[in-house]
Amino acid sequence: MLAVLEKQLATIIAWDIEKWHASQKKLGKSGSKINGYVNTLKGALSRAVEWGVIDSHDLHTVKSLKVDNTIARYLMKQEESNLRQTLSECDCRVRGAKTAIYFDNSVTTRY
């Protein structure tokens, strides 16, 4: 990013950012951290265009890196027990709240 920071705003091009992407990946930086920096720079350049400091920028062509943010979390024994107990209680309350009233061979359910 240092090479980019030494440039004039109007001379920063997408290719510079793509090269920086690749170098940061090689250094082992996470995709979300790299995306954060790039998105900050894109926002700054968009604001510069809005304020008339520069005419335009082409960083909209730079794609964000794909990041897998999924974290599998499993319930501990106590959490699972509490969840099952709560679901069971909730199920009993729902069943208890339903009452069927029969009128002339038709059934009406009231909650």
C-alpha positions in Angstrom: 0.0 0.0 0.0 3.0 2.3 0.5 3.6 2.5 -3.2 0.0 3.6 -3.7 0.1 6.1 -0.8 3.0 7.9 -2.5 0.9 8.5 -5.7 -1.3 11.4 -6.5 -5.0 10.5 -6.0 -5.9 10.9 -9.7 -3.1 8.4 -10.7 -4.2 5.5 -8.6 -5.5 2.8 -10.9 -7.1 -0.6 -10.3 -4.0 -2.4 -11.5 -2.0 -0.9 -8.5 -4.6 -2.3 -6.1 -4.7 -5.7 -7.8 -0.9 -5.9 -7.4 -1.2 -4.9 -3.8 -3.9 -7.6 -3.3 -1.6 -10.3 -4.6 1.4 -9.1 -2.5 -0.7 -9.1 0.7 -2.1 -12.6 0.0 1.5 -13.8 -0.4 2.3 -12.3 3.0 -0.5 -14.3 4.5 -2.9 -11.5 5.3 -6.5 -12.5 5.7 -8.9 -11.7 2.9 -11.2 -9.7 5.2 -8.3 -7.5 6.3 -7.3 -6.8 2.7 -10.9 -6.1 1.7 -11.2 -3.7 4.6 -8.2 -1.7 3.4 -9.4 -1.7 -0.2 -12.9 -0.7 0.7 -11.6 2.2 2.8 -9.5 3.4 -0.1 -12.5 3.0 -2.5 -14.6 5.1 -0.1 -12.0 7.8 0.2 -11.6 8.0 -3.6 -15.4 8.1 -4.1 -15.6 10.9 -1.6 -12.8 12.8 -3.4 -14.8 12.5 -6.6 -17.9 13.7 -4.8 -16.0 16.7 -3.5 -14.5 17.5 -6.8 -10.9 16.8 -5.8 -10.5 14.3 -8.7 -12.6 13.7 -11.8 -13.1 9.9 -11.4 -11.5 6.7 -10.3 -11.6 3.2 -11.6 -11.4 1.2 -8.4 -15.0 0.0 -8.9 -13.5 -2.6 -11.1 -11.5 -4.1 -8.2 -13.4 -7.1 -6.9 -13.4 -8.0 -3.2 -11.6 -11.2 -2.2 -13.9 -14.1 -1.4 -13.9 -14.7 2.4 -15.4 -17.7 4.2 -16.7 -16.3 7.5 -18.5 -19.4 8.6 -17.6 -20.7 12.0 -19.2 -24.0 13.2 -20.2 -23.8 16.8 -21.5 -26.8 18.6 -23.6 -26.7 21.8 -22.0 -27.9 25.0 -23.9 -30.7 26.9 -25.5 -28.2 29.3 -26.6 -25.8 26.5 -28.1 -28.7 24.6 -29.9 -29.9 27.7 -31.3 -26.4 28.4 -32.4 -26.0 24.8 -34.2 -29.4 24.7 -35.9 -28.6 28.1 -37.1 -25.2 26.9 -38.4 -26.6 23.6 -40.3 -29.3 25.5 -41.9 -26.7 27.8 -42.8 -24.5 24.9 -44.3 -27.5 23.1 -46.4 -28.4 26.1 -47.7 -24.8 26.5 -48.7 -24.7 22.8 -50.5 -28.0 23.1 -52.3 -26.9 26.3 -53.4 -23.7 24.7 -55.2 -25.4 21.9 -58.7 -26.4 22.7 -61.1 -27.9 20.2 -64.7 -27.0 20.4 -67.1 -29.2 18.6 -70.2 -27.8 17.0 -72.5 -29.9 14.8 -69.7 -32.2 13.4 -67.4 -29.2 12.7 -64.2 -28.5 14.7 -63.1 -25.0 15.6 -59.7 -24.5 17.1 -59.1 -21.6 19.5 -55.7 -20.4 20.6 
